[in-house]
Amino acid sequence: MTAAPQTLDHAGIAARVPHAGRMCLLDRLHGWDAAAIHCSLVGHDDPAHPLRSASGLLAPAAIEFASQAMALHAALSQAADRGSDGPGGGPTQAGFLAAARQVRVHRLRLDTATGPLQVRCERLLGDARQAQYRFTLHDADEAPLVEGRATVVLAGSPI
C-alpha cells in the first residue's frame, strides 16, 4: 500500500485524471491536503494550445484549469481514503463540472501572462456525491488572473 503523493509531474497527473493527451493541462502538483490543492501549468502561451481561440487563450480557460485541479484533488483524496495510490486501489470515481459561479476575470487573455500559472483550489464543502470549491488562477508574480467558485458532481450522483 502506498500513500497518495504530495507532488507530481505531468505524467503523474495524467495517470490520475480523465483528461488525456494535450487536454491534460496541468504540469505540476505542488501540494495538497484534504481541503486544498496547488498546481501549476506552462504552455499557456503556446500558439497551439488546445483551448486557444483566434483571439488567444481567453480567461474562461481558467475554469478548465481549475476543473482539472479539482479532478486531481478528488482522485488523490479517494486514493488517500482507500489507503492506496496504486493500480490495485480501485478506480477513481469520475465527475463533471456542474456550475461555475462568481467568476471574476482580472485579465482577459491568459496567454500573455507570465508563467508558470498557479492554480489553487480550496474545497469549501461536499460529500461523496458533490463538492464545492473556490479557485484562483495567478501568474508567476502572484497577480490574480481569474477567481471563482465551482460545483463538481461525481458520476452516478443525482443532480
Sequence and secondary structure as in RCSB ss.txt:
>XXXX:A:sequence
MTAAPQTLDHAGIAARVPHAGRMCLLDRLHGWDAAAIHCSLVGHDDPAHPLRSASGLLAPAAIEFASQAMALHAA
LSQAADRGSDGPGGGPTQAGFLAAARQVRVHRLRLDTATGPLQVRCERLLGDARQAQYRFTLHDADEAPLVEGRA
TVVLAGSPI
>XXXX:A:secstr
     S EEHHHHHTTSS  GGG    EEEEE SSEEEEEE  TT TT TT BTTBSBTTHHHHHHHHHHHHHHH
HHHHHHHT  SGGG     EEEEEEEEEEES SBSTTS SSEEEEEEEEEE SSEEEEEEEEE TT  EEEEEEE
EEEETT   
